[in-house]
Amino acid sequence: MDGSIKNSPPDALFPSVSRRILVHPEHPNLLNKVTPWELDFRQMGPGDLQSEVIVHGGADCMVSRIRMNCAVHQTGAPPPGCLTFGIPDVDGLDSWQARDLPRDPLLSFGAATGFDSCSNERHVGLTLAFSETALTDFACRVGQELPESAYLTHLFEPAEQMKRLEHLKQKLKGLLKREDVIWTEPLFEHLALDVFVIMCGAETEYDDRPLRNRRYVLGKAIELMDISQENVIQISKLCAEVGTSWRTLNRAFLDEFGFGPKTYFNRLRLNSVRLEFLRAEGKTSVTDAANRFDFWHMGQFAKDYSKLFGERPSDTLHRITTQDDPGWR
């Protein structure tokens, strides 16, 4: 069924009735209205962010695809009781867990640790989520155990299973195009077997020691930025709180995002203002929303906002107040 996912929210971990849902949210963070996932998308590249999400699923598994046309920093975690795997278009994904991606990976999204990635304007991501209970039962039926890495945030490099991975990718794309898919037990088993064989036949060991310091510095700095959006923290103080030098911090952000921590912090707060407009549905003003996130020079704020999002703050607010369904295109 095409149309607004808002009119057909899933009533369980996965939809209990087979259906196809297509949605174009004004901002991908608004998907938290209709999904149990914890997701945070932060627009980092300039332009009018357009998002498209397609979901199709049954009781024990769900396929989805998300497409975005601007550079975005993504973080998130699946809900408890869910094992989720991703097949990204690596041309659109710049990094995943602070590392470059191999040519054709299979990603596992751990609920406990979550994931972190940076995508560009070509990003298209496919995901396949299973009920943990159903996938574990399937493994028992075929006389195997799921590898521990299936429960973690992990990257599989299926060196000898490339054809199966490509076949699975095309199968998922085909399912998302159809509205008449019946989510039977055999379909679930075919998808589960593909993922199972790819995981068990993949190279899962890699040396991530050089990345650990960078990931710690980035993670700690962004965590402090998150809690300091309404009272801007100086970069020098941020370095002291993280316990690193300005040079190290700057290099970590440049390597991950292509710009420094000051620019990231500014864009983070601009994203928060934009979400304030969308969620307030006309019950705020440009000045109030900007001031809340410590923007006081309104001329510079409007210039930065327009450069990042491709429209003036007042245009966003006006468009939202005149839409019948604010937040959904």
C-alpha positions as CSV (number, residue, x, y, z in Angstrom):
1,M,0.0,0.0,0.0
2,D,1.5,3.3,-1.0
3,G,0.8,6.5,0.9
4,S,1.6,7.9,4.3
5,I,3.0,5.5,6.8
6,K,1.4,7.7,9.4
7,N,-1.9,6.3,8.4
8,S,-0.7,2.7,8.8
9,P,1.7,2.5,11.7
10,P,3.1,-0.9,12.6
11,D,1.4,-2.3,15.7
12,A,4.2,-4.6,16.7
13,L,7.9,-5.1,16.1
14,F,7.0,-5.9,12.5
15,P,3.6,-5.4,10.7
16,S,1.3,-8.3,11.5
17,V,-0.2,-8.1,8.0
18,S,1.8,-8.2,4.8
19,R,1.9,-4.7,3.2
20,R,4.0,-2.3,1.3
21,I,4.4,1.2,2.7
22,L,6.0,4.2,0.9
23,V,6.7,7.5,2.7
24,H,8.5,10.7,2.0
25,P,9.2,12.4,5.4
26,E,10.0,16.1,5.5
27,H,13.0,15.0,7.7
28,P,14.1,11.4,8.3
29,N,14.1,11.9,12.0
30,L,10.3,12.1,11.9
31,L,10.4,8.3,11.2
32,N,10.5,7.9,15.0
33,K,6.8,8.5,14.9
34,V,6.2,5.2,13.2
35,T,9.2,2.9,13.9
36,P,10.6,1.3,17.0
37,W,14.1,2.1,15.8
38,E,16.1,4.8,17.6
39,L,17.4,6.9,14.7
40,D,19.1,10.3,14.4
41,F,19.9,11.7,11.0
42,R,21.9,14.9,10.9
43,Q,22.1,16.7,7.5
44,M,25.8,17.7,6.9
45,G,25.7,18.6,3.2
46,P,23.9,21.5,1.7
47,G,20.6,21.1,-0.2
48,D,16.9,20.4,0.1
49,L,17.0,17.0,1.9
50,Q,14.7,14.6,0.2
51,S,14.1,11.2,1.8
52,E,12.2,8.2,0.6
53,V,11.5,5.1,2.7
54,I,9.9,1.9,1.5
55,V,8.9,-0.8,4.0
56,H,7.5,-4.3,3.3
57,G,7.1,-7.1,5.8
58,G,5.3,-9.8,7.7
59,A,5.2,-11.1,11.2
60,D,8.8,-12.4,11.4
61,C,10.8,-10.2,9.0
62,M,10.8,-6.9,7.3
63,V,12.6,-5.4,4.3
64,S,13.2,-1.6,4.0
65,R,15.0,0.8,1.8
66,I,16.0,4.4,2.5
67,R,17.2,6.9,0.0
68,M,18.5,10.4,0.7
69,N,20.0,13.0,-1.6
70,C,22.2,14.9,0.9
71,A,25.2,14.1,3.0
72,V,24.0,12.8,6.4
73,H,25.6,11.7,9.6
74,Q,23.5,8.7,10.8
75,T,23.4,7.0,14.2
76,G,20.9,4.6,15.7
77,A,20.0,1.2,17.1
78,P,17.4,-1.4,16.4
79,P,14.8,-2.3,19.0
80,P,15.3,-5.2,21.4
81,G,14.3,-8.5,20.0
82,C,15.3,-7.6,16.5
83,L,18.3,-8.7,14.4
84,T,18.9,-6.4,11.5
85,F,21.3,-6.6,8.5
86,G,22.1,-4.1,5.9
87,I,23.4,-4.1,2.3
88,P,24.5,-0.6,1.5
89,D,25.4,0.9,-1.8
90,V,29.0,1.6,-0.9
91,D,29.3,4.5,-3.4
92,G,26.8,6.3,-1.2
93,L,28.2,5.4,2.2
94,D,31.5,7.2,3.1
95,S,32.2,5.4,6.4
96,W,30.7,2.9,8.8
97,Q,31.8,2.7,12.4
98,A,34.6,5.1,11.5
99,R,36.1,2.8,8.8
100,D,36.0,2.7,5.0
101,L,33.8,0.0,3.6
102,P,35.0,-2.9,1.4
103,R,33.4,-3.3,-2.0
104,D,30.4,-5.5,-1.0
105,P,29.8,-5.9,2.7
106,L,26.9,-7.2,4.8
107,L,26.3,-5.1,7.9
108,S,24.9,-6.3,11.2
109,F,23.3,-3.6,13.5
110,G,23.8,-4.5,17.1
111,A,21.0,-3.3,19.4
112,A,23.4,-2.8,22.4
113,T,26.1,-0.7,20.7
114,G,24.1,0.9,17.8
115,F,25.7,2.1,14.6
116,D,27.4,5.2,13.3
117,S,27.8,6.0,9.6
118,C,28.3,8.9,7.2
119,S,26.6,8.9,3.8
120,N,26.6,11.2,0.8
121,E,24.0,12.4,-1.7
122,R,24.0,9.0,-3.5
123,H,23.0,7.0,-0.4
124,V,20.7,4.0,-0.8
125,G,20.5,1.5,2.0
126,L,18.7,-1.8,2.1
127,T,17.9,-3.5,5.4
128,L,16.5,-6.9,6.3
129,A,15.3,-7.3,9.9
130,F,14.3,-10.5,11.6
131,S,12.6,-11.3,14.8
132,E,15.4,-12.6,17.0
133,T,13.3,-15.5,18.2
134,A,12.3,-16.6,14.7
135,L,15.9,-16.4,13.3
136,T,17.3,-18.3,16.3
137,D,14.6,-21.0,15.9
138,F,15.5,-21.2,12.2
139,A,19.2,-21.7,13.1
140,C,18.2,-24.6,15.4
141,R,16.1,-26.2,12.7
142,V,19.1,-26.3,10.4
143,G,21.4,-27.6,13.2
144,Q,23.5,-24.5,13.6
145,E,24.0,-21.6,15.9
146,L,24.0,-17.9,14.9
147,P,27.5,-16.4,15.1
148,E,28.0,-14.1,18.0
149,S,28.7,-11.3,15.5
150,A,25.0,-11.5,14.4
151,Y,24.1,-9.8,17.7
152,L,26.7,-7.1,17.4
153,T,27.4,-4.1,15.3
154,H,29.6,-5.8,12.8
155,L,30.9,-5.8,9.2
156,F,31.0,-9.1,7.2
157,E,33.2,-9.4,4.1
158,P,31.7,-12.4,2.3
159,A,34.7,-13.2,0.1
160,E,33.3,-16.5,-1.1
161,Q,29.6,-15.6,-1.0
162,M,29.6,-12.6,-3.3
163,K,27.1,-14.1,-5.7
164,R,24.8,-15.0,-2.9
165,L,25.0,-11.5,-1.5
166,E,24.2,-10.0,-4.9
167,H,21.4,-12.4,-5.3
168,L,20.0,-11.5,-1.9
169,K,20.3,-7.8,-2.8
170,Q,18.3,-8.2,-6.0
171,K,15.7,-10.3,-4.2
172,L,15.1,-7.6,-1.6
173,K,14.8,-4.9,-4.3
174,G,12.3,-7.1,-6.1
175,L,10.2,-7.6,-3.0
176,L,10.1,-3.8,-2.3
177,K,8.7,-3.2,-5.8
178,R,5.8,-5.5,-5.4
179,E,2.6,-4.9,-3.4
180,D,1.3,-8.5,-3.8
181,V,4.0,-10.3,-1.7
182,I,2.7,-12.9,0.7
183,W,5.0,-13.3,3.6
184,T,5.0,-17.0,3.9
185,E,7.2,-19.3,6.0
186,P,9.1,-20.5,2.9
187,L,9.9,-16.8,2.0
188,F,11.2,-16.2,5.5
189,E,13.3,-19.3,5.4
190,H,14.9,-18.4,2.0
191,L,15.9,-14.9,3.3
192,A,17.1,-16.3,6.6
193,L,19.2,-19.0,4.9
194,D,20.9,-16.4,2.6
195,V,21.9,-14.2,5.6
196,F,23.0,-17.2,7.6
197,V,25.2,-18.7,4.8
198,I,26.7,-15.3,4.1
199,M,27.5,-14.6,7.8
200,C,29.0,-18.1,8.3
201,G,31.2,-17.9,5.2
202,A,32.4,-14.3,5.7
203,E,35.7,-13.0,6.9
204,T,34.8,-11.3,10.2
205,E,38.2,-10.5,11.7
206,Y,39.9,-7.2,11.1
207,D,42.3,-5.1,13.0
208,D,40.5,-2.0,14.3
209,R,43.1,-0.8,16.7
210,P,44.1,2.3,14.7
211,L,40.5,3.3,14.7
212,R,39.8,3.0,18.4
213,N,41.3,6.4,19.5
214,R,39.6,8.3,16.6
215,R,36.2,6.6,17.4
216,Y,36.6,7.5,21.1
217,V,37.5,11.1,20.4
218,L,34.6,11.5,17.9
219,G,32.1,9.7,20.0
220,K,33.0,11.7,23.2
221,A,33.1,15.1,21.4
222,I,29.7,14.5,19.6
223,E,28.1,13.3,22.9
224,L,29.2,16.6,24.6
225,M,27.9,18.6,21.6
226,D,24.6,16.8,21.8
227,I,24.1,17.9,25.5
228,S,25.4,21.4,24.9
229,Q,23.3,22.5,22.0
230,E,21.3,25.1,24.0
231,N,24.5,26.5,25.6
232,V,27.3,26.4,23.0
233,I,30.5,24.9,24.4
234,Q,33.8,26.3,23.1
235,I,36.0,24.0,21.1
236,S,38.9,24.6,23.4
237,K,36.7,23.5,26.4
238,L,35.5,20.5,24.3
239,C,39.1,19.4,23.8
240,A,39.7,19.7,27.5
241,E,36.6,17.6,28.3
242,V,37.5,14.9,25.8
243,G,41.1,14.9,26.9
244,T,42.7,15.5,23.5
245,S,44.5,18.3,21.6
246,W,42.7,20.6,19.1
247,R,44.8,19.1,16.3
248,T,43.8,15.5,17.1
249,L,40.1,16.5,17.4
250,N,40.2,18.5,14.2
251,R,41.9,15.7,12.3
252,A,39.3,13.2,13.6
253,F,36.4,15.3,12.3
254,L,38.1,16.1,9.0
255,D,38.8,12.4,8.4
256,E,35.2,11.5,9.2
257,F,33.1,14.4,7.8
258,G,35.4,16.5,5.7
259,F,35.2,19.5,8.0
260,G,36.2,20.5,11.5
261,P,34.3,20.3,14.9
262,K,33.1,23.9,14.8
263,T,31.3,23.4,11.5
264,Y,29.9,20.1,12.7
265,F,28.6,21.7,15.9
266,N,27.0,24.5,13.9
267,R,25.2,22.1,11.5
268,L,24.1,20.0,14.4
269,R,22.4,23.0,16.0
270,L,20.9,24.1,12.6
271,N,19.4,20.6,12.3
272,S,17.9,20.9,15.7
273,V,16.3,24.2,14.8
274,R,14.8,22.7,11.6
275,L,13.3,19.8,13.6
276,E,11.9,22.3,16.1
277,F,10.1,24.0,13.2
278,L,8.8,20.6,11.9
279,R,7.6,19.3,15.3
280,A,6.1,22.5,16.5
281,E,3.8,22.6,13.5
282,G,3.6,26.4,13.5
283,K,3.6,26.9,17.2
284,T,7.0,28.6,17.4
285,S,8.7,31.5,15.7
286,V,12.0,31.7,13.9
287,T,13.6,33.8,16.6
288,D,12.4,31.6,19.5
289,A,13.6,28.4,17.8
290,A,17.0,29.9,16.9
291,N,17.6,31.4,20.3
292,R,16.8,28.1,22.0
293,F,19.8,26.6,20.3
294,D,22.0,29.6,21.1
295,F,21.8,31.4,17.7
296,W,21.5,35.1,18.6
297,H,22.9,36.8,15.4
298,M,19.7,36.3,13.3
299,G,21.3,37.5,10.1
300,Q,24.1,35.0,10.3
301,F,21.8,32.3,11.4
302,A,19.5,32.9,8.4
303,K,22.5,32.8,6.1
304,D,23.8,29.5,7.5
305,Y,20.4,27.9,7.6
306,S,19.7,28.8,3.9
307,K,23.1,27.6,2.8
308,L,22.6,24.2,4.5
309,F,18.9,23.5,3.8
310,G,18.3,25.5,0.6
311,E,15.6,27.7,1.9
312,R,15.2,30.5,4.5
313,P,14.0,29.7,8.0
314,S,10.8,31.7,7.5
315,D,10.1,29.7,4.3
316,T,10.3,26.4,6.2
317,L,8.1,27.7,9.0
318,H,5.5,29.0,6.5
319,R,5.5,25.8,4.5
320,I,4.9,23.7,7.6
321,T,2.1,25.9,8.8
322,T,0.2,25.6,5.5
323,Q,0.6,21.8,5.0
324,D,-2.3,19.5,5.8
325,D,0.1,16.9,7.2
326,P,3.1,18.8,8.6
327,G,6.4,16.9,8.4
328,W,5.4,14.6,5.4
329,R,5.9,15.5,1.8
